[in-house]
Amino acid sequence: MSIFYRAAKIAEEVHAAQRDKTGRPYIEHCRRVVDAVETRDQKVVAYLHDVVEKGEGWNRTRLDEAGFGPTIASAVDAMSRRDGEDYFAFVRRAASNPLALPVKRADLADNIWQARQVGASTVK
């Protein structure tokens, strides 16, 4: 099974019962982020970008052990906000990882799109 397919399957399982801000299945958000980035590794990170925050038992170590390797695991970790972490410190940390940066940009763009769809504020 390819790394891309594994990432998609994990994201589908983790987000199966979740909804995005618009009420759509959460996996659609992941797919839109995947579609907005270019490389295979960026697409893998895009599928996994919310698995640590929204999934049960996922962390950098588990991603590495699941065969994604340290580069992808580090990028996903960079995109995972820690408990009590200031939002802007989190964004700076995500932006400091060259693999995570384009995925974070795509994630933010989709989050803004969702907020506009439901008439919510786009300001954090």
C-alpha positions in Angstrom: 0.0 0.0 0.0 1.4 3.4 -1.0 2.2 6.1 1.6 -0.4 8.4 0.0 -3.1 5.7 0.2 -2.2 4.9 3.9 -2.4 8.5 4.8 -5.8 8.8 3.1 -7.1 5.7 4.9 -5.9 6.9 8.3 -7.5 10.3 7.8 -10.8 8.7 6.7 -10.8 6.5 9.8 -9.9 9.3 12.2 -12.3 11.8 10.8 -15.2 9.4 9.9 -17.7 10.9 12.4 -16.4 14.5 12.3 -17.9 17.5 10.5 -16.3 20.7 9.3 -17.5 24.2 10.0 -20.0 23.9 7.1 -21.5 20.7 8.3 -19.8 18.6 5.6 -17.8 15.4 6.4 -14.4 16.5 7.8 -12.5 14.4 5.3 -13.7 16.8 2.6 -11.6 19.5 4.3 -8.6 17.2 4.2 -9.2 16.5 0.5 -9.4 20.1 -0.4 -6.1 20.8 1.4 -4.6 17.8 -0.5 -5.8 19.2 -3.8 -4.2 22.6 -3.0 -0.7 21.3 -2.5 1.7 19.9 -5.1 4.2 17.2 -4.0 3.4 13.7 -2.8 4.9 14.4 0.6 2.8 17.6 0.9 -0.3 15.6 0.0 0.5 13.0 2.7 1.0 15.7 5.3 -2.3 17.3 4.1 -4.2 14.1 4.7 -2.6 13.7 8.2 -2.5 17.3 9.3 -5.3 17.0 11.8 -4.9 13.4 12.8 -2.8 14.2 15.9 -5.2 17.0 17.2 -8.5 15.3 16.3 -7.6 11.6 16.5 -7.2 9.2 19.4 -3.6 8.1 20.2 -1.8 9.6 17.2 1.4 11.5 17.7 4.8 12.0 16.0 6.2 8.7 17.2 3.2 6.7 16.1 3.3 8.3 12.6 6.9 7.5 12.3 6.3 3.9 13.4 3.4 3.6 11.0 5.9 4.0 8.2 5.6 7.7 7.4 9.2 8.4 8.5 10.6 11.3 10.5 10.3 14.0 7.8 6.5 13.5 7.4 6.0 12.9 11.1 7.9 16.1 11.9 5.8 18.1 9.5 2.5 16.7 10.9 3.8 17.4 14.4 4.6 21.0 13.4 1.0 21.4 12.3 -0.4 20.0 15.5 -1.2 22.7 18.1 -0.1 21.7 21.6 -2.3 22.1 24.7 -2.1 25.6 25.9 0.0 26.8 23.0 -0.5 30.4 21.9 -2.1 30.4 18.4 0.5 32.7 16.9 3.4 30.6 18.4 1.8 27.6 16.9 1.5 29.2 13.4 5.2 30.3 13.6 6.2 26.8 14.5 4.2 25.3 11.7 5.7 27.9 9.3 9.2 27.0 10.3 8.9 23.5 8.9 9.5 23.6 5.1 7.2 20.6 4.4 4.5 21.8 6.7 4.5 25.5 5.4 2.6 25.0 2.1 0.2 22.6 3.8 -0.5 25.1 6.6 -1.1 27.8 4.0 -3.6 25.5 2.2 -5.2 24.6 5.5 -5.7 28.2 6.5 -7.1 29.1 3.1 -9.7 26.3 3.4 -10.5 27.3 7.0 -11.2 30.9 5.8 -13.3 29.6 2.9 -15.4 27.5 5.4 -15.8 30.5 7.7 -17.1 32.6 4.8 -19.5 29.8 3.8 -21.2 30.0 7.2 -20.8 33.8 7.7 -18.3 33.4 10.6 -15.4 35.7 11.3 -12.2 34.9 9.4 -10.1 36.6 12.1 -8.3 34.6 14.9 
